[in-house]
Amino acid sequence: MQELPLVGVRVLDFMQMWAGPHVSEWLSVMGAEVIKVETSLRLDQQRLRRPPNGSGGFAALNYGKKSVTLNMNQPKAIELAKKLAGISDVVADNFGGPVMEKWGLSYADLKKMKQDIIVYTGSGYGRTGPHQGLPAYAEIISAYDGSTFANGYPGGIPNTVGFNAWNDGAQATHGVFAILAALYRRSRTGEGEYIDAAMIEASANFLSELVMDYALNGRVAERVGNRDAIMAPHAGFRCKGDDDWVAIAIGDDEEWATFCNVIGNPDWTKNEAFSDQLSRWKNQEDLNSHVTEWTRQHDHFELMQLLQKAGLAAGAGWSTPQLLEDLQLRERGFFVKADHPVIGDAELPGIPWHLSDSPKGNYRYSPLLGEHNEDIFGGLLGMSAHEIRQLIQDKIIF
């Protein structure tokens, strides 16, 4: 069995919240040494969630990382950060403005120290253009990219997409790809890279169909709820139980015939209004009412299995406890034990892929604040215990 693919790569990580730490989390799980630079003066907001210093969000975004605390208001702390950058392969931040430039840690500054350095900056709007430097959270970016406007029920108000900030995840996965590509390029050419990642571009990248439809046809995306542009029925349907649902998507006339057989070919399925794909799409409100009459009589898992067995696309609407018990995810080892000093052995989601010839990823628990100060400043930079104690007393390591 080979070692993890990024063993030997060091990342100096100034990132926080979700979009940034999710980037370095992937790198850490793949074996990179990720040194998370924090400060007691302004905690990562994920650390502020409950339980303090051990929230599920922080724990699941910071597997295997090392934490050091530096008061970057102090020149000495900036010098220590520069020393760490000088022995790192990647330096990453997701500040809203030119914070790294203020500290003398811009790409131009770092390149003078280390010619082949790779610098990643993730921000809401990028480091160029009229909106550079403006604050941005996922809710704001969703409104900006048009996904909020296009999401919701017909005649209803715009809605953000999903429970979590999906565009944070979009920027992060794009960012991981860019950093890996830069590392590969450096292995061939010896050259570094500056990566300027804008969340607005990462999320708008997923809206190409809406953009093209307007560019070619002049159509503005409308709120359509769960409807599809072609398929019908295509929705979530109420099942037996207090709040249980099943999603069903029928793609063509052949699948419709199969669906009708599964539900027993009731008389309404022979209605001319449902005779072909286009007719069903035009009359889907009435169609969905009939389908719901059937689904309300059954358990959502039972329906999922029944329809899937017939070769149809169907999925139960799972709650979080049901997801944690899922045999498919269990079999693939998706959930990992946190083994955390604060939250114990709670289970958390892992990285969504497996490497055939490498050991399981680095899922060491997320670090406590400043947990690795002595290891990094003493072991990596060679500082004495006395020097470290003095820096702590002077609130430089803080």
N, C-alpha and C positions, 0 to 999 in steps of 0.2 A: 504493500500500500504506500502510495506517495504522500508527501507532506501537503499541507494546504497550499493552494497556488500563490498566495500573496505573502507567504513567510519571507521575511527579509525586507519587506517594504515598511517604511515608517511614515506615519501621517500625523502632522501637527494640526489639531482640530480645534478651531475657535467657534464651532457652530452650536446652535441651540434650537429649541422648540422641536419641530418635527422634520421639516424639509431638509435641514442641514444634518442633524444627527442620523437620519435614515440613510444618508449617503455613506457616512463613515461607519455606520453599523454594518452595512454590507461588506465593506472593505475589511472590517475587523473580523467578522464571521469567516471570511475567506483567508484569514491568517495574518493580515497586516497588524503591525503594532500601532495602535491609535492612541495618541496622547491627547486627552481632552483638556483644554485650557479653560479653567473656570475662575471664579472669584466669589468670595463671601459677600462682597459688596452688591452684587447683582446676579442672583441665581438664575440658572436656566429655568424658564417657567414650568417645564415639566417636573422639575424638582419640587416646585411649590404645591403640586397637586398631592392629594392624600393617597397613602400615608406619606408624610414629609420624608424626603430623602429615599423614598422607595415606591413611588407611584408606579402603577402598571405601565403608563406611557413612557416614563423615563427608563424603566427596567427593560422594556421591549425595544427601545431605540438605542441602547448603549451596551449591548452585549460585548464583553471581552475588552472594553476600553480601559485605559488608565487615566486617572484624574489627578491633575495638579492645579493648585490655586495660585494665581498671580494677580496682584493689584496693579493693573496696567496704568494706573495714574502715576506710578512711581518709575522714574527712569531706569532704576536698577532692575525692575521687573521686565521692562521692555528689553533690556540687554539679555536677560535670561531667556526670554522668548526668542530673541534673535539667535542665540546659541543653539537652542533646540531646533529652530528652523534650518540652521546651517548643517545639521546632521540628519535632516528629514528628507524624504523623497517627495512628499506632497504636503502643501500647506493649504488649509481650507477654511473658509469663513462664509457666513451668510448674514453679515451685517447689512442694515438698510442703507448705510451711507459709507463714505470713505474713511472708515475707522482704521483699517489696516494701513492706509496711506499716512494717517496722522501718527501712527506708531513707527513709521519707517519700515513697514512689513509689506509694502506693495510688491507686485511682481517685479517691477524695475529694481526695487531695493534688494529683493531676495536673489534676483538673478546675478547681481554683483557678488553676492556671497557664495552662491552655488549655481553654476552655469546651467546645470540640467534640472533645476527645480521645476516642479509642476505645481501651479497655483490654481485652485478652484475657488471661484466666488459665485455663490448662489444668492440672488436677490429677487425682489418682486418684479422689477421692470428691466433689469440689466444695468450695466455701467455706462451706457451711452443713451442718447435720446432725451426728450424733454421731461420724462418722468423719472429719470434716474435719481435714486436717493429718496424717493417718496416711500413712506411706510406702507407695508402691505401684509395682510393676513389672507388666509385662504378664501374667506368670505368676500373680501374685496376683489381678489383676482377672479373668482367665479362670476361676480357681477360684471367685471371688465371684459372677460373673454366671451361673454354671450351665453354661457351655459345656464346661468340663472334665468335669463330671459326666456330661453327655450324650454325650460323644465317646469312642469306643473300640469294641471288638468285644464282642458279646454274651457275658456271663459274665466279661469281662476288667476291667481296672482303668481308671479315668478317664484320659484323655489330653488334653493341651493341643492346640489346633487349629493345625496347620501348623508349618512351620519357623520362620517369622518371627512377631513379636509383632503379630498382625493387629489387635488392639484399639488399639495405638498408631496404626496407620494409620486406623482407624475414627474415633478422636478427632480426628486431624489433618484429615481431609477434612470432618468436621462443622465443625471450627473455621474452616477456610477459608471455608466457606459462610456462617457467622455473621459473620465479619469483612467479607466482601464485602457482605452484607446491611446491615451497620452503615454501611459506606461509602456505599452507595446511599441509605440513609435520611438520612445526614448531608448528602448532596448536595441533598436536597429540603427538609430542615428546618433544617439548620445545627446540629443537636444531636449530641452524642457518645453513647457507649454503653459499658456495662460488660458483658462477656461472661464468664460463669462456666461453664466447660466441665468436666464430670466424665467421666473415661474409663469408669467403671462404667456410666454412662447411655448413652454412645456404643456400647459393646459389647452391653449388654442390649437396646438398640434393635433389634438383629438377631435377637433370640430371641422375637419376638412370637408366632410360631406355637406355640412350646412353652408360653409363658405363657397364651395363649388356650385351648389344649387342656386345661391344668390348671384354669383358671378355669371353663370350661364343662362339662368332662367328668370332672374329678378325676383325669386321667391324668398320671402323672409321666413325663417323658421318659426313655427307656431307651437304653442304648448299643446301636446297631444296625450298627456298622461302615459299610460302603458301601451298605447297603440303603436303598431309598426307601419312603415310605409307600404308594405305589401301583405304581410301575413295577417290572417284572421281565422279563428280566434287567436289573440295574442295579448294576454293580460294575466293578472293575478286574480284567482277566483276563491271566494269564501268557501270554507269547508266546515265539517262538523267540528264543534269545539268553540271555545270563547273567542279566540282570535287566531284561528288557524287558516292558512291559505296555501294554495298550490298555483304555481305559474305554469301555463300551458301555451305552447307556440306551435301552430299548425302551418306548415310551409307551402303546401300545394294540394291539388285535388286528390292525389293518391294518399297523402297523409290524412286528409279529411275523411276519405272512405274508411281508412283504418280506424280513425277516431270514432266514427259513427258505429262501426262494428263493436268496438270496445264498450260503448255506452248502451248497446242494445238496439240501435237503429230506431229510436222513437219517431213518432209521426212528424214532429217538427223538423227533423233533419231532412225530410223530403220536400220541404217548402222551397218553392222556386227562388225565393230570396237568398237561399244558401246553396244554390246549385253549382256555382263555380267560385273560383278564388276572388274575382273582382266583385261578384255579387255579395259574397260574405263580407268582404272588406267594406262595401258601401252600407251594409246593414248590420254592422258589428255590435251596435248597441243592443238591438233586439237579440242578436246571436248570443251575446255575452249573458243576457238574462236567462236564456234557455240553458246555457252551459252551467250557470250558477245553480239552477234548480237541481241539476245532477250532482255537482260537486258538494253542495250543502248536505248531502246524504252520506258523505264518506269522510273518513280520516285522511288528512293531507299526505301522510306517509304512505298509506295504502294506495291512494291515487297515484302518487309519484311512481311507485313500484309497478302498478298495473299498466300505466301508460308507457313507462320506459320498457317494460317487457314486450310491449307491442311495437317498439321501435320509434316511439314518439318522444319529442322533447318535452319534459315535464320535471319540475323540481318543487319540493315542499318548501314553504317559507319557514326556515329554521330559526329558533330562538338561540341566544348565545349558549345556554346550557346544552341544547341539542347539538349544536356545532361541536362543543367540547367532547361530546360522547360519540361523534361520528366515527364509524369503523374505517371509512376510507382514509380520513386524515390520521387516525390512530395507526393504521397499517403503515402509512408512509412516514411516520415519525415527525409530523409537522409541528406538534406542540412540544415545547422544551421546558424543563424544570428550571425555575429561576435560581433556586438554591441561594437565596439572597439573605444577607444578615438582618434585613429589616422585614421583608415580606415572606421569608421562608421559602418553601419549595412550591410556591404557586406556579401554575402552568401559564405559559405565554406563547404567542405565535412565533414561529421561526421564519427563516428565509425560504421562499417558495421554490426551491430546486434542490437537487441532490447531485453530488459529484461521485461518479462510479469508482474512481481510483484514488480518492482522497478520504481521509478520516472525516467524521462528522465535524461540522464547523465549530469555531471557537465561540461557544455559548457561555463562557464564564460570566458570572453575575455582573450586572452594571455596577460601576465603581461608586463608593461613597465619596463624598466631597473631599478632595485633597488626599485621598487614600494612598496615592503613590508619590507623594512629594519626596519622601526620602529615597525611594527607588530611583526616581528620575533625576533629581538634582544631585543626589549622592552617587548612585550607581552609574548613571549615564553621563552626567557632567563632571563627576569626580570631585564634588564639593565635600568638605568635611562636615561632620555632625555639628561642630561648633558654628561653622558658617551658616548652616541651615537654620540652627536655633536662633542665630542673630537676625537672619532675614525674616523669620517668623515673628520675633519680638518687634522688629521694625515695621511689621505689617506689609512687607514686600511679598513674601509668600503668605497670602491671606485670602 
